[in-house]
Amino acid sequence: MSDNGPGGPVAAADFPTAVLVLDAAGRVLTGTRSAAALLGDPAAIGGPDAERLDAEHLFEDPGLWARLVAGAVGGARRTARARIRRPDGGQLQADVDIITLMEGSPARFLLRLRLADPAHPVPVTVAGDARRAPPLPPADQRSAERLALLNAAATEIGSSLDMVRDAEQLTEVLVPAFADLAAVDLTEPVLLGEEPGDLVTGAPMRRVAVRSGDGRWPSENTAVGETVRLRSVESSHLREGSAVFLPDLTDLRAVLAGEEERVRLMLPPQAASLMLVPLRARGTVLGALVLWRTAQRPPFDQEDAVLAAEIGSRASLSMDNARRYTRERRTVEALQRSLLPRPVMDVTGAETSGVYVPAATTAAIGGSWFDVIQLPSTRLAFVMGTVAGHGLDATAAMGRLRSAVQTLADLDLTPDELLAHLDDLVVRFVEEDGHQEPDGEAPSALTGATCLYATYDPVTRTCVMAGAGHPPPVLAARGGAGSGTVTYRPGPVLGTGGQPFEAVELRLGAGDVLAFYGGALAKGTDRSLRQLDTVRTGVRDGADSGLPVTEVGHGILGALLSEPPDDDLALLVVRVREVSAGATAVWELPADPSLVRRTRALVTDQLTAWGLEDLVFTTELIVSELVTNSIRYAGGPVGLRLIKDRVLICEVSDPSQTQPHLRRAQLTDEGGRGLFLVAQLTHRWGSRYTAAGKTIWTEQLLNGC
C-alpha cells in the first residue's frame, strides 16, 4: 500500500495491531505508536496525561473491561469484538485480545486491538507511516524494551501443545533480546504428563531446550536431553517461587571449583551474570529457566528479575496446559489400547494382525475399535466399528459397545441377529445417557455408531457378515486376480431401532486375505478413497506372497502413514485357514434309539484312528447322552460331528430350537442327570441356534493340554 502521509486514510486490513498495557482498573500505562494512531491522540499514550485514558472511556460497553479481565484470570486468552471510542468523538469496531502479563498486585494486562471493519479507513493523525514507525517511548527506553519483550512473549509462547516446543519458544524470545544464553529444565513427571507434586532436592530434571546468542551452545555445559539434579540451594529457590540473580559470578566460580556437575549445569565459560527463574503453575514447580549474560552487556538486576518472572509465569501456564493435554492424550490412548485385543492372534481358523494408530491430537483419539472373538467349534468372529466423536467419552463408549458385542457373541447369534440385538442395546444406552444429563439433550457418543460383524467357520470355509453403517472389508483370494471390496448392503447405523440387517455369505479359500478397516479409512473422503487403494494393493500383495499378516499390516500401515492421519486409524488383517478333512468326522442319524450303540462304535473307531484312545470312554458317554436326548425330545435327523483341533470337539445337532438347561436332579428322579454328567466330563460345553434347529457342542482337553 502506498504511504498516504499525515492525515491520510489507512485501510483497516493493512492497519497494524495496536498494543496497550493496562492495570486492573483499566488505566492505560503505555502503548505502541500504532495504538496512538488508531485512537487518534498521541498524547493519550506515553504522555503526561496518559492516565486520563482508561477502559471506561475506551470501550462503548462500560462493562466489557471487567468481563475481559475476569476471563483472562489464570493466564487464559480472552477475545471479543468491541466498539472503540476515539478521543475525537469517532468510533471504530475492533477485535480485542486480552492476555494476563502479571498476576497478583499489581496486575498487568496486554490489550491488542485489530480493526474488524475493512470498509472504514482510519485517519492517521501522526506524521509518517504509523505501520512502520517505532512505538512511542514510555517513560524511558528500558520500559519500551520491556513492553516489546512482553508483547513478543505473549504472542510467540504457547502456540503449541508440546511442552518441549513451548520451552524452545521461551528461549527464542529471551535470546538474544534479554540474555546471551538460556536453558529450560523440566521435571520428569511433567514431561510424562503427570502431576509434578512437591519438588524434592535431588529429584531428576531433564534439559529440554537451550539457546545461545551466537548459535553455539557451550560443549562444557549440560546439553539438551541430559538429566540434571539440583542441590538443596537451587531446589529451595525454585520452591520459593521467586527469580534470583547473581550480577557477578566470580565468587560462585570459586565456591563451585571442583564440583564438575554443578559447574556444567550453572557456569558457562563466557557467562558473567546468572538468573534462575522458577517455572511454576498452580502452586507447583514444573522446572526452571536459567539465563546468563556475558560481560558485553549489563549484569542482571532487580527489574530484569521482575520481567523474567512475568515471562516465565506466562510460559509456565502454557507448559502446564501442554502437560495436562499430554496426560489426557496418554490416558485416552492407554484406555483405548487396553480395550483392544492382543494385536496378533494365531489360531486354527486364521492368522490375524490388528493395528490402531491414534490421530495427532487428543480430540481425534478413541473413535475406532476392532476385535477378534474365538467362537466354539474353531469358528471366529471379526469385528470392526466406530463410535461418534472422539476423546475420553468416545473411548468409554467404545468400551461399552465392545463389551456388548462380546456378550452377544457368546450367545452364538448370526451376524444379522447380533446386530439387531446390538441396535436395541444402543437405543437403550442412548436413552439412559440422555436421562442422566441435566437438560436431557446432550448427544451420546453411541449415537451414530457403526459396526461390522463377520463369522468364519474353517471347517466349511464359509464367512457370514453383516454391517450397521460400516463399509465392507477388502478381500484378496490366494492365487486370484486383483483384490476388491466385498459386496454387501450395510444396514443403518446403530441406535435407529427396528431396522433389519442383511447378512451376506462368502465361501473363502485357505490363504485368502481380508482387511477390515475403520477411522480415517472409512470416512468416504477423497483422501480415504486413495488410502483404500493402498489397502487393496497391500492385501493383494499379501495374498500372493504368503507373508505373515503382521508384515502385510505393517507394509500397509507404512504406506498410509506417509502423511499424518487426520483421524485415528484401525486396521485388522486376516488370513483365513481351513480345518483339513482328515481332522473332522460327520454322520447323520435317523431318530432311532437303537442306533445309539452304533454311534458309540463309530466314535470309538474314529478316536482310535486319531490316536485319542484315552478319550474314548468319556466321549462315548457324552455322545450317548446327547444323541439320546435329541432322538427323544427333538426327533431326527440328528447330526454328529467330531473335530480334532487343539481340543476334541463334539457337536450334536437336531431340528429343535429348545435350548437345553442344566439342572440338579433329585434322588428320586429317574432322569435329568444327562447334561450334568456331560458338564462334569468336558472342559466346556454350550449350544447355539442354527437355521435348522440347534447344535450342542462340547470340548475336551487332549492329553498333555
C-alpha positions in Angstrom: 0.0 0.0 0.0 1.3 3.5 -0.7 2.2 5.9 2.0 -0.7 8.3 2.5 1.3 10.8 4.6 0.0 12.7 7.6 -3.7 12.5 7.9 -4.1 10.0 5.1 -6.6 7.1 5.4 -5.1 3.7 6.1 -7.3 0.6 5.2 -8.3 -1.4 8.1 -6.9 -4.6 6.6 -3.5 -3.0 6.4 -3.5 -1.2 9.7 -1.2 -2.7 12.3 -2.3 -4.3 15.6 -2.4 -1.8 18.4 -0.9 -2.8 21.7 -1.8 -1.3 25.1 -0.7 -2.2 28.6 -3.4 -1.5 31.3 -3.6 -2.1 35.0 -6.5 -4.0 36.7 -8.5 -0.7 37.0 -8.3 -0.2 33.2 -5.9 2.7 33.2 -3.6 2.7 30.1 0.0 2.6 31.3 1.8 2.6 27.9 1.3 1.5 24.3 2.7 1.4 20.8 2.7 4.2 18.3 0.1 2.3 16.2 -2.2 2.4 19.2 -1.8 6.2 19.3 -2.6 6.4 15.6 -5.6 4.1 16.0 -7.1 6.2 18.8 -6.2 9.5 17.1 -4.5 11.1 20.1 -0.7 10.6 20.5 -0.7 12.5 23.8 -3.1 9.9 25.3 -0.4 7.3 25.4 3.0 7.8 26.9 2.5 11.5 27.5 2.0 13.4 30.8 -1.8 13.0 30.5 -1.7 9.2 29.9 -3.7 8.3 32.9 -6.8 10.1 31.6 -7.2 7.3 29.0 -8.8 4.3 30.6 -11.0 1.3 29.6 -14.2 3.1 30.8 -13.7 5.7 28.0 -12.1 3.4 25.6 -15.0 0.9 25.2 -18.5 1.9 24.4 -19.7 -1.0 26.6 -18.7 0.1 30.1 -18.8 -3.5 31.5 -16.6 -5.1 28.8 -13.3 -4.4 30.6 -14.4 -6.2 33.7 -15.6 -9.2 31.7 -12.4 -9.4 29.8 -10.3 -9.3 32.9 -12.4 -12.0 34.6 -12.0 -14.2 31.6 -8.2 -13.7 31.5 -7.6 -14.8 35.1 -5.2 -17.7 35.3 -3.4 -16.8 32.1 -6.2 -17.6 29.7 -6.6 -15.7 26.5 -9.9 -13.9 26.0 -11.1 -12.3 22.8 -14.1 -10.2 21.9 -15.4 -7.7 19.4 -16.0 -4.2 20.7 -16.7 -0.7 19.6 -13.8 1.6 20.4 -14.3 5.3 21.2 -11.7 7.8 19.8 -11.0 11.0 21.8 -12.1 12.9 18.7 -15.6 11.5 19.1 -15.4 8.8 16.4 -15.9 5.1 16.9 -14.2 2.0 15.4 -15.1 -1.7 15.6 -12.1 -3.8 16.6 -11.3 -7.4 17.7 -10.0 -7.2 21.2 -7.5 -9.7 22.6 -6.5 -9.6 26.3 -3.7 -11.5 27.9 -2.5 -11.5 31.5 1.0 -10.3 31.7 1.4 -10.2 35.5 -0.9 -11.7 38.1 -1.4 -10.5 41.7 -0.9 -6.9 42.7 -0.1 -5.0 40.7 -1.8 -6.9 37.9 -0.9 -6.0 34.3 -2.8 -6.8 31.1 -1.8 -6.6 27.5 -4.6 -5.5 25.2 -4.3 -5.9 21.4 -6.8 -4.1 19.1 -7.3 -5.1 15.5 -9.7 -3.3 13.2 -12.6 -5.5 12.3 -14.4 -3.4 9.7 -12.3 -3.1 6.5 -14.9 -0.8 5.0 -14.0 2.1 7.3 -10.5 3.6 6.8 -8.7 5.1 9.7 -7.4 8.7 9.5 -3.8 8.5 10.8 -3.2 11.8 12.6 0.6 11.4 13.2 3.2 12.2 10.7 4.7 9.4 8.7 3.5 5.8 8.3 2.2 4.5 11.7 2.6 0.9 10.5 6.4 1.3 10.2 7.2 3.9 12.8 8.7 2.8 16.2 6.5 2.8 19.2 6.1 5.9 21.2 8.6 6.0 24.1 7.1 5.4 27.5 8.8 6.9 30.5 12.2 5.6 29.3 13.8 3.4 26.7 14.1 0.5 29.1 10.4 0.5 29.6 9.8 0.4 25.9 12.2 -2.6 25.6 10.3 -4.3 28.4 7.0 -3.7 26.6 8.3 -5.1 23.4 9.6 -8.2 25.1 6.3 -8.8 26.9 4.5 -8.4 23.7 6.8 -10.9 22.0 6.3 -13.4 24.8 2.5 -13.1 24.8 2.5 -13.5 21.0 5.0 -16.3 20.5 4.9 -18.5 23.6 2.2 -21.1 23.9 1.2 -21.6 20.3 1.9 -25.4 20.7 0.6 -28.1 23.0 4.0 -29.6 23.2 5.9 -28.8 26.3 9.3 -29.0 24.6 8.2 -26.7 21.9 6.9 -24.2 24.5 10.3 -24.3 26.2 12.1 -23.7 22.9 9.8 -20.7 22.2 10.7 -19.3 25.6 14.4 -19.4 24.9 13.8 -17.9 21.4 12.0 -14.9 22.9 14.7 -14.3 25.5 17.9 -14.9 23.5 19.4 -12.6 22.3 16.8 -9.9 23.3 17.2 -10.3 27.0 20.1 -12.8 27.6 23.0 -14.3 25.9 22.3 -17.9 26.9 19.2 -19.6 28.1 18.2 -23.2 29.2 15.0 -24.8 30.3 14.9 -27.8 32.6 11.7 -29.7 33.4 11.0 -32.3 36.0 10.5 -35.9 34.9 6.8 -36.1 36.0 6.0 -33.0 34.0 7.5 -34.5 30.8 5.4 -37.6 31.3 2.2 -35.5 31.7 1.9 -36.4 35.4 1.2 -34.1 38.3 4.5 -32.6 39.3 4.0 -32.8 43.1 6.5 -31.3 45.5 10.0 -30.7 44.3 12.4 -32.8 46.3 16.1 -32.0 46.5 18.0 -34.2 44.1 14.9 -35.1 42.0 15.8 -35.6 38.3 15.2 -32.8 35.8 15.8 -33.0 32.1 17.2 -30.2 30.0 14.7 -29.8 27.1 15.8 -26.6 25.4 18.9 -24.4 25.1 19.8 -21.3 23.0 22.9 -19.2 22.6 23.2 -15.8 21.1 26.0 -16.9 18.7 24.1 -20.1 17.8 26.7 -22.4 19.5 25.8 -24.0 22.9 29.0 -24.4 25.0 30.2 -28.0 25.0 31.3 -27.6 28.6 27.7 -27.3 29.8 24.7 -29.6 30.2 23.2 -30.3 26.7 19.6 -31.0 25.6 18.4 -34.4 26.7 20.8 -34.7 29.7 19.4 -35.3 33.2 20.3 -32.8 35.9 19.9 -33.0 39.7 19.6 -29.8 41.7 21.2 -29.4 45.1 19.4 -28.1 48.1 20.2 -24.4 47.4 18.8 -24.4 43.9 15.8 -26.5 44.8 14.9 -24.2 47.7 15.0 -21.2 45.3 12.6 -23.0 42.9 10.2 -23.9 45.7 10.1 -20.4 47.0 8.9 -19.3 43.6 10.9 -16.1 43.1 13.5 -15.3 40.4 17.0 -14.9 41.8 20.1 -13.5 40.1 23.8 -13.1 40.6 25.2 -10.0 38.9 28.8 -11.3 39.3 29.8 -15.0 39.1 33.3 -14.6 40.4 32.6 -15.8 43.9 30.3 -18.6 42.6 33.1 -20.0 40.4 35.4 -20.1 43.4 32.8 -21.9 45.6 32.0 -24.5 42.9 35.6 -25.2 42.0 36.0 -28.9 41.7 32.2 -29.7 41.5 32.2 -30.6 37.9 28.4 -31.5 37.7 27.3 -28.2 39.1 29.8 -26.2 37.0 28.4 -27.9 33.9 24.9 -27.0 35.0 25.4 -23.4 36.1 28.6 -21.8 34.8 29.1 -21.5 31.0 32.7 -20.3 30.4 31.7 -16.9 28.9 28.9 -16.1 31.5 29.3 -13.1 33.7 25.9 -13.0 35.4 23.2 -15.6 36.1 19.5 -15.7 36.8 17.4 -18.6 37.9 13.6 -18.3 37.2 11.2 -20.9 38.7 8.6 -22.2 36.2 5.6 -22.7 38.4 1.9 -23.3 37.7 -1.0 -23.8 40.2 1.4 -23.7 43.1 3.7 -26.5 41.9 7.2 -26.4 40.3 7.3 -27.5 36.7 11.0 -26.8 36.1 13.5 -23.9 35.8 14.5 -21.3 33.4 18.3 -20.5 33.6 19.6 -17.3 32.0 23.1 -16.0 31.5 24.6 -12.7 30.3 28.2 -12.2 29.2 30.4 -9.3 30.1 29.4 -7.5 26.9 26.1 -6.4 28.4 25.0 -5.1 31.8 24.5 -7.7 34.5 21.1 -8.8 35.6 19.3 -6.5 38.2 16.0 -6.5 40.1 14.0 -5.1 37.2 15.3 -7.8 35.0 14.2 -10.4 37.6 10.7 -9.0 37.7 10.5 -9.0 33.9 11.9 -12.6 33.6 9.4 -13.7 36.3 6.5 -12.3 34.3 7.6 -14.0 31.1 8.3 -17.2 33.0 4.9 -17.2 34.5 3.2 -17.0 31.1 5.4 -19.8 29.8 4.6 -21.9 32.8 0.9 -21.6 32.2 1.5 -22.7 28.6 3.6 -25.7 29.6 1.1 -26.7 32.2 -1.6 -26.7 29.6 0.6 -28.8 27.4 1.3 -31.2 30.3 -2.4 -31.7 31.0 -3.0 -32.2 27.3 -0.2 -34.8 27.3 -1.8 -36.5 30.3 -5.2 -36.6 28.8 -3.8 -37.9 25.5 -1.9 -40.7 27.2 -5.0 -41.6 29.3 -7.1 -41.9 26.2 -4.5 -43.9 24.3 -4.0 -46.2 27.3 -7.7 -46.8 27.7 -8.1 -47.3 24.0 -5.4 -49.8 23.7 -6.5 -51.7 26.9 -9.9 -52.2 25.3 -8.4 -53.7 22.1 -7.5 -57.4 21.7 -3.9 -58.5 21.5 -2.6 -57.3 18.2 -1.5 -60.7 16.8 -3.5 -64.0 17.0 -2.6 -67.3 15.5 -5.3 -69.9 15.9 -6.7 -72.8 13.9 -9.1 -70.7 11.8 -7.0 -67.7 10.9 -3.9 -65.6 11.4 -4.8 -62.1 12.4 -2.9 -58.8 12.9 -4.6 -55.7 14.2 -3.2 -52.1 14.5 -4.6 -49.0 16.0 -2.9 -45.6 15.3 -4.2 -42.6 17.2 -4.5 -39.3 15.5 -2.2 -36.3 16.1 -4.5 -34.7 18.7 -6.5 -35.9 21.7 -9.6 -34.6 20.0 -9.3 -37.3 17.3 -8.5 -40.3 19.5 -10.9 -43.0 20.5 -13.4 -43.4 17.7 -12.4 -46.7 16.2 -12.0 -50.3 17.5 -11.7 -53.9 16.4 -11.9 -57.3 17.9 -11.3 -61.0 17.2 -13.5 -63.4 19.2 -13.0 -67.1 19.3 -16.3 -68.9 18.9 -17.0 -72.6 19.6 -16.0 -75.3 17.1 -12.9 -73.5 15.8 -15.0 -70.6 14.4 -14.0 -66.9 14.7 -15.8 -63.6 14.7 -14.2 -60.4 13.3 -15.5 -57.1 14.5 -14.7 -53.5 13.3 -16.6 -50.5 14.5 -16.6 -46.7 15.2 -18.4 -44.5 17.7 -19.4 -40.9 17.1 -17.0 -38.3 18.4 -13.5 -38.7 19.9 -11.7 -38.3 23.1 -12.3 -39.9 26.5 -16.1 -40.1 26.1 -15.8 -41.8 22.8 -13.3 -44.3 24.2 -15.6 -45.1 27.1 -18.5 -45.6 24.7 -16.3 -47.8 22.5 -15.6 -50.0 25.6 -19.4 -50.3 26.3 -20.0 -51.3 22.7 -17.2 -53.8 22.6 -18.4 -55.4 25.8 -21.9 -55.7 24.4 -20.7 -57.3 21.2 -18.6 -59.9 23.2 -21.6 -60.7 25.3 -23.9 -61.2 22.3 -21.2 -63.2 20.5 -21.2 -65.6 23.4 -24.8 -66.4 22.5 -23.5 -67.5 19.1 -26.0 -65.5 17.1 -25.8 -65.0 13.4 -24.3 -61.6 12.3 -27.7 -60.1 11.4 -29.3 -61.2 14.6 -26.4 -60.0 16.7 -26.6 -56.5 15.1 -30.4 -56.4 15.7 -29.8 -57.1 19.4 -26.9 -54.6 19.5 -29.1 -51.9 17.9 -31.7 -52.4 20.6 -29.0 -52.1 23.3 -27.6 -48.9 21.8 -31.1 -47.4 21.7 -31.4 -48.1 25.4 -27.9 -46.8 26.2 -28.6 -43.6 24.4 -31.9 -43.1 26.2 -30.1 -43.7 29.6 -27.4 -41.3 28.7 -29.9 -38.6 27.8 -31.8 -39.1 31.1 -28.5 -38.7 33.0 -27.8 -35.3 31.5 -29.4 -32.2 33.2 -31.0 -31.0 30.1 -31.6 -34.5 28.6 -30.4 -33.3 25.2 -26.6 -34.0 25.4 -25.7 -36.3 22.5 -24.4 -39.7 23.4 -21.1 -40.9 21.8 -23.0 -44.1 20.8 -25.4 -42.1 18.6 -24.4 -42.9 15.0 -22.0 -45.8 16.0 -21.2 -48.3 13.2 -20.3 -52.0 13.4 -19.3 -54.7 11.1 -19.6 -58.3 12.4 -18.4 -61.3 10.5 -18.1 -65.0 11.4 -15.8 -67.6 9.8 -16.1 -71.4 10.0 -12.8 -73.0 9.0 -14.5 -76.4 8.6 -16.9 -75.3 5.9 -14.8 -72.2 4.9 -17.9 -70.0 5.0 -17.9 -66.4 6.1 -21.1 -64.6 7.0 -21.1 -60.9 7.6 -23.5 -58.0 8.2 -22.9 -54.4 8.9 -24.6 -51.5 10.6 -23.5 -48.4 8.7 -19.9 -49.7 8.3 -18.1 -50.2 5.0 -17.3 -53.8 3.9 -13.8 -55.3 4.1 -11.3 -55.7 1.3 -10.8 -59.3 0.1 -8.0 -60.8 -2.0 -8.2 -64.5 -2.9 -5.0 -66.5 -2.8 -3.8 -67.0 -6.4 -6.6 -64.9 -7.7 -6.5 -61.7 -9.9 -6.7 -58.4 -8.1 -8.5 -57.5 -4.9 -11.8 -55.8 -4.2 -14.3 -54.8 -1.7 -16.8 -57.3 -0.5 -20.2 -56.6 -2.0 -22.9 -56.3 0.7 -25.6 -53.9 1.8 -24.8 -52.3 5.1 -27.8 -51.6 7.3 -28.4 -48.3 9.2 -26.1 -47.0 11.9 -26.7 -48.3 15.4 -29.3 -46.6 17.5 -32.0 -46.2 14.9 -34.1 -49.0 16.2 -36.3 -51.5 14.4 -34.4 -51.6 11.1 -33.4 -55.0 9.7 -29.9 -56.0 8.9 -29.0 -58.2 5.9 -26.3 -60.9 6.0 -24.1 -61.9 3.1 -22.4 -65.3 2.9 -19.0 -65.9 1.3 -17.0 -69.0 0.6 -13.4 -68.5 1.2 -10.3 -70.5 0.4 -7.4 -71.2 2.6 -4.9 -68.4 2.3 -7.4 -65.7 1.3 -6.7 -62.3 3.0 -9.3 -59.9 4.4 -8.7 -56.4 5.6 -11.3 -54.8 7.9 -10.8 -51.0 8.4 -12.2 -48.1 10.4 -11.4 -44.5 11.4 -9.7 -42.4 8.7 -10.1 -45.1 6.1 -13.8 -45.3 6.5 -14.7 -41.6 6.2 -15.5 -41.6 2.5 -13.4 -38.6 1.6 -11.2 -38.3 -1.4 -8.2 -38.9 0.8 -9.7 -42.0 2.4 -10.6 -43.4 -1.0 -7.0 -43.0 -2.1 -5.8 -44.7 1.0 -8.3 -47.5 0.4 -6.5 -48.2 -2.9 -3.3 -48.6 -0.8 -5.1 -51.1 1.3 -6.2 -53.1 -1.7 -2.7 -53.2 -3.1 -1.3 -54.3 0.2 -3.9 -57.0 0.6 -3.3 -58.3 -2.9 0.4 -58.5 -2.4 -0.1 -60.2 0.9 -2.3 -62.9 -0.6 0.2 -63.5 -3.4 3.3 -63.5 -1.3 2.1 -65.5 1.6 3.9 -63.2 4.0 2.8 -63.2 7.7 -0.1 -60.9 8.2 1.9 -58.8 10.7 4.3 -57.9 7.8 1.3 -57.3 5.5 -0.3 -55.0 8.0 2.9 -53.1 8.7 3.5 -52.7 5.0 0.0 -51.2 4.5 0.5 -49.0 7.6 3.8 -47.7 6.4 2.3 -46.6 3.1 -0.7 -45.0 4.8 1.4 -43.0 7.3 3.4 -41.2 4.7 1.4 -38.2 5.9 0.0 -37.7 9.4 -3.5 -39.1 9.8 -6.3 -36.6 10.3 -8.3 -39.2 12.3 -7.5 -42.3 14.2 -6.9 -45.4 12.1 -7.8 -49.0 12.8 -6.8 -51.9 10.5 -7.4 -55.7 11.0 -5.7 -58.0 8.5 -6.9 -61.7 8.5 -5.5 -64.7 6.5 -8.1 -67.5 6.8 -7.2 -71.1 7.2 -9.2 -74.4 6.9 -9.5 -77.5 9.0 -8.4 -80.4 7.0 -10.9 -83.1 6.0 -8.9 -85.7 7.9 -9.5 -83.8 11.2 -13.3 -84.0 11.0 -15.8 -86.8 11.0 -19.5 -86.2 10.2 -22.5 -88.6 10.5 -26.3 -88.0 10.1 -28.5 -90.3 12.1 -32.3 -91.0 11.9 -34.4 -90.7 15.1 -33.9 -94.4 16.0 -32.8 -95.1 19.6 -31.4 -98.5 18.5 -28.7 -96.6 16.6 -27.1 -95.1 19.7 -24.9 -98.2 20.2 -23.8 -98.0 16.6 -23.0 -94.3 17.2 -20.7 -95.2 20.1 -18.9 -97.7 17.9 -18.4 -95.0 15.2 -16.9 -92.6 17.8 -14.6 -95.3 19.1 -13.2 -96.2 15.7 -12.6 -92.5 14.8 -10.9 -91.6 18.1 -8.7 -94.7 17.7 -7.7 -93.6 14.2 -6.7 -90.2 15.6 -4.7 -91.8 18.4 -7.1 -90.5 21.1 -7.8 -93.8 22.9 -7.7 -92.1 26.3 -10.8 -90.1 25.4 -12.9 -93.0 24.1 -14.7 -93.7 27.3 -15.7 -90.1 28.2 -16.6 -89.3 24.6 -18.9 -92.4 24.3 -20.8 -91.2 27.4 -21.1 -87.7 26.1 -22.3 -88.8 22.6 -24.7 -91.3 24.1 -26.3 -88.7 26.4 -26.6 -86.0 23.7 -27.8 -88.2 20.9 -30.3 -90.0 23.1 -31.8 -86.6 24.3 -32.0 -85.4 20.7 -33.8 -88.5 19.5 -36.1 -88.5 22.5 -37.1 -84.8 22.6 -36.4 -83.4 19.1 -36.7 -86.1 16.6 -34.5 -86.6 13.6 -32.4 -86.3 11.7 -29.6 -86.0 14.3 -26.2 -84.7 13.1 -23.0 -85.8 14.8 -19.6 -84.1 14.1 -16.2 -84.7 15.7 -13.4 -82.2 15.2 -9.8 -82.8 16.2 -8.2 -79.5 17.0 -6.3 -78.2 19.9 -9.2 -79.7 21.8 -11.6 -82.5 20.9 -14.9 -81.0 19.8 -18.1 -83.0 19.7 -21.3 -81.5 18.1 -24.8 -82.9 18.1 -27.4 -81.1 16.0 -31.2 -81.6 15.9 -34.3 -79.8 14.5 -35.5 -78.5 17.8 -34.8 -74.9 18.9 -35.4 -75.6 22.5 -32.2 -74.9 24.4 -31.0 -77.4 27.0 -30.8 -76.3 30.6 -28.5 -77.8 33.2 -30.3 -78.8 36.4 -29.6 -80.8 39.5 -31.7 -84.0 39.7 -33.3 -85.1 43.0 -32.5 -88.5 44.4 -36.0 -89.8 43.5 -35.8 -88.5 39.8 -35.4 -91.2 37.2 -33.7 -88.8 34.7 -32.3 -85.3 34.4 -28.7 -86.2 35.0 -27.5 -86.3 31.4 -26.4 -82.7 31.0 -25.0 -82.6 34.5 -22.8 -85.7 33.5 -21.8 -84.0 30.3 -20.7 -80.9 32.2 -18.6 -82.9 34.5 -16.8 -84.8 31.7 -16.0 -81.8 29.5 -13.8 -78.7 29.6 -16.5 -76.5 28.2 -20.0 -77.0 26.7 -22.8 -74.9 25.2 -25.3 -74.6 22.5 -26.2 -72.4 19.6 -29.2 -71.8 17.3 -28.9 -72.9 13.6 -31.1 -72.4 10.6 -32.4 -75.9 11.0 -32.6 -76.1 14.8 -29.8 -76.1 17.4 -26.4 -77.6 18.0 -25.0 -78.7 21.3 -21.2 -78.7 21.5 -18.6 -79.9 23.9 -14.8 -79.5 24.2 -12.4 -82.0 25.9 -8.8 -81.3 26.5 -6.3 -83.5 24.7 -3.6 -85.4 26.6 -0.9 -83.1 27.6 -3.1 -79.9 27.4 
